[in-house]
Amino acid sequence: MSSHGLSASEIARKVRAREFSVTEIVIDSLERIGSLDGTLNAMITIERDRALERAAKLDSALASGEGPGPMTGVPVIVKDNMCTRGIPTTCASRILSDWKPPYNAAVVEDLEKAGAVILGKSNMDEFAMGSSTEHSAYGPCRNPWDTTRVPGGSSGGSAAAVAAGYVPIALGSDTGGSIRQPASLCGIYGLKPTYGLISRYGLIAFASSLDQIGPFARTVEDLALSLNVLARPDRKDSTCSSSERPDYLDFLKVGSLSGKKVGIVREFRDYDLHEDISRGVEKVLRILQNAGAVIEEVSLPVTMTSGLGAYYIIAPAEASSNLARYDGVRYGLSEEAEDLLSLYLKTRKAGFGTEVKRRILTGTYVLSSGYYDAYYLTAQKVRQIITREFTEAFSRVHTLIMPTSPSPAFRIGELVDDPIHMYMMDVFTLPVNLAGLPGLSVNGGYTSEGLPVGVQMVGPRWGEGEILSMAGVLERELGPARIAPGGLADEN
Ligand code: GLN
């Protein structure tokens, strides 16, 4: 019997009941990766030997009666911008292609402590800048629902890996939508937690006031399980909250939504949306309403008109500062040069891809004297207004519903030379990062071409439980996320 397609919670239960050994589970996953990843390219590094060694260790610990952790035997994949000791961590960039971190990210430690087995590192847009996983030094990742299309980005490899059934859980990072948008395009769940819920120690920084780590999964229970494992105070990350976290599985016991108010964001109707996406949003609203929720219209006028502009000033500004450390001296690539200045210039020219260079240029420009007030300061003021608009909305409703992305999966190559159009893919997700709120993408059906459609649920700060409850009610009606059919179709 194969373990393929089981959720993480089921795997952990079956391993505990000794129905499967960890080694059997890990071999099943590695075989699936082996047969599909030549097409999908969701992985940058596969750690076969290490994973099998670890599986054997977990099996002998179980045999000697050691109490299993909540994820014992669960194979997982981690985005390649999270540090793994001794295992390449490239950020999909040439500049870090040979870099092996001397330490583990906090989330990597937490997964292993819970008994999970890390199989490898997933493909992504370079330094998490992008919405398609085409900006990768390791080639584009493909969407398992249609391999001529992108899986979304920047955590496209992790999303494709869960959608194709490599593993039940993978980690991504989300600065402006990089968990939710690929989850939406791949038909699975993707949760960006509240800023400060999960430690970012060992996450390679893109834009530090926006970055958060979160899980992809095919069931709501697996999302809650992931938060139980990952959400904790961490003194190594000063932005990580020191408050106690609840047991997130408790939020799934909710059966009715009576007394709950759900806000529908009016402005999304002004966008040029794919009609199947509007239909997906309506469908989700109907199910929530049937479960007892009251639907109310909510307006976020500044958020929906100026969020994108503010994000594409603030995120590049922070990136230009964070990426200054890749200078050919301290990390990764180092080009031959006669003097220090040419070492910097040659290394950065050869090491960074086009999109990363574009962000560094934009970021440096908006921070330069004479332009700082006009761009960076104005963007910060807009960010304040956006935060206030959300706070006002959450004084009236418990959660907000809107699309995750304006379009389903687009074709590989379609937007790669049109950065502004690519940036538009995050118009509904990035305001949530600007306000530091939790957001979850759930599947709301499929287009007439069979492509998944995502719907976004947004909660107030620390409102993960609230959105998990609603997602649980939805899942009871719609079923868990489906594994993409085959992943090998339409190769061209
Ligand atoms: N697509 C957005 C960007 O390119 C968001 C990326 C992310 O969330 N990491 O900046």
Residues whose N, C-alpha, C, O or C-beta is under 5 A from the ligand:
A	BS01	LIG	A128 M129 G130 S131 G153 S154 S173 D174 T175 G176 G177 S178 D426
